[in-house]
Amino acid sequence: MTMHRALTLIVASAAFCEMCVAVQGTDEELRRDVLEFLTTRCCGNVEARRVLTNEVRFGGDTNRLACVLSEFAQTNDDQIAEWAMWQLKKYATPAQLPFLYSCATNPVLGKTAVESVLRVEGVTSNSVAILAEYLTTTNIFTRQQAYYRAICCAEFIHEASAVNVPIEQKEAAFSVARNFAANVNTSNSVVDKALICADITYRYSARRLSVMRAAYPRCINEYQTNYVANAISELVAYPEENLPD
């Protein structure tokens, strides 16, 4: 190899290395990039089109990116933590599962944590367990957070109803949802409609009647009261003693 050829290769290699460093950035640069993305809000369609991986220097390493997002999700600033969790739902890897499990009882982060676990590992005994923990926690939930909890339950039921989900996991998820509907939930119609769609045996069953009767005292507005009362009336008129379990 000629001296000129060797020097050319060395220069090209150095330039390539510099380019890689610039694209990947240091850990601190990645943290700054992510924080800027999380805190710089846009409006309307611009915000909807923003993609985190297009705006940060992470070198294509989603594991590294997810680690940084989980750091920000643990900050004391609820808004930044929530924004980080929204992104973590897209980029979380199995390495983040222990952290996501730990968020189950957090009223602010719990819904996204459950959704993230569901995306990473699907409907499993572990994801059903974190759902149960989130739905039954006794921490204080605002009315909006309580509604989000019902939505999360309904979304999980929908995923659990897929034909490829093992029957034992499917039944475990439905059982968790019924327990939540009977003993905790205040958005009664949301979870009830999801259960009816997911389980063809549920609409006219003693299980549903028992859940509706238990849920009735927690109705928080006229719509929910009427919804539950109508469901009970329909089931009692079946007649009740003929309802299958």
C-alpha positions, 0 to 999 in steps of 0.5 A: 500500500502506498503512503498516500493510500495509507494516509487517505484511509487514516483520514477517512477513518478518523472522519468516520469516527468523528461523525459517529461520535457526533451522531451518537453523542455523549450520555450527558448530551443525550440527556440534554437532548431528551430534556429539551425534547420533553420540555419544548412543546409545540402546537397542533400538527407540529407537536403531533409530528415530532418524533423523539428519535429524530431529535436526539443523538442516540446513535440508534441505541434504543436501550440507551435512549430508554435508560435516559427516559426512565431516569427522567421518569423518576424526577420529582417534576410530575410533568417531566416524569409524565412526558418521559413515560409517554415516550418510554411507552414507545421505546421501553425494552425488557431492561426497563421492566423492573422500573415499570413494575415499580410505577404500578401504584403511582396515580400519575405514571401507573397507566403508562407503566401498565401500557408500556409493560403490555407493549414489551411483554404482551399479556402475561402473568407479570403484565396481569399482575401489574394491571391488578396492582394499578387497579387496586391501589388505594392511593389517592386518584383524582377524578381524571386519574380514576377515569384513566384507570378505567380506560387502561383496564378497558384497553388491557381487556381488549388486548387480552381478548385476542385469539393468541392469548393463552386462556389462563392469562385471558381469564386472569385478566378478565377476573382482575377487570371484574374485581376492579369493576365491582370494588373500585371503578367509578367509570362503570360503563367503560369497563362493563362495555369492554368486558361485554365485547371481550367475553360473549358469555358476560352480558347475560350472566350472574357474574355481571349482575353481581358486579353491577349490584356491587358497583351501583353505590359508587355511581358518580353521575346521572349517566353512570347511575342510569347505565348501571340501573338499566343493566341490573333491570335487564339482568333481573328480568332475564329472569335472574335465577336462569342466568348462567354463571 
